[in-house]
Amino acid sequence: MAELLYEGKAKQVYLTDKEDEYIIHYKDDATAGNGVKHEQFAGKGVLNNTMSCIIFDMLEEAGIKTHMIEKINERDIRVKKVEIFPLEIIVRNITTGSFCKRLGVSEGVTLDEPIFEMSYKNDEYGDPLINDDHAMALKLVTREELTYIKETTLKINELLKDFFLSTNLKLVDFKIEFGKTKDGDILLADEISPDSCRLWDVDTNQKYDKDVFRQDIGNLIETYKAVLARMEKNNKEINNGL
Ligand code: C5P
């Protein structure tokens, strides 16, 4: 059994016999409010891994450098070893969530331009929102690294918006993470799934993401299955040239 390096809320990271590779294992846990709300949903890890792999493959094909090497099985992926920047990189296209709570603005307003936000990943201080100068002062990232992260994030936003729109879902906002290899390459890491993105149906604005769990407004597994089904249907149509 491989040695467990790190256990997060929804994933585990294992060492491998290769110095520059890790294995990430997806668990069935869902948490919200910095772990205050915590439940297990049978099959969630499989769904998240499946969706995240489809998305990372799409981004790689579009020229985004990611940590992904291969999907090993339903719950495990092999990835390049990176040191994660302690930053949650958030993009907002439509107002909702903490943005509305913090600033007292209405929900559901489409923004003229995407908003780029950063939080310092630090549970003790509640992942506080920080700006570029804070990140530099705390030596979390260099100016050059941050420039690359911002540019890449905005490209990812465009790619993800198009990808989800083709499944009739609007990309409201999302969180991503980046890491650095020992050679200094910056790679998109962690996962992209309905745990980390807000997705609303184009026609009805129905929520197809972790807000169904956060707000107790629906069945998480059925919701995630529906997102995957849309992604797979779309893939089939593309492959069939429809
Ligand atoms: O809560 P907030 O509105 O700041 O969330 C913005 C986006 O970042 C949402 O898509 C949410 O799912 C994601 N997020 C996340 N992990 C966190 C905080 C936010 O995936 N710890």
Residues whose N, C-alpha, C, O or C-beta is under 5 A from the ligand:
A	BS01	C5P	I90 T96 G97 S98 F99 D173 F174 K175 D195 S196 C197 R198
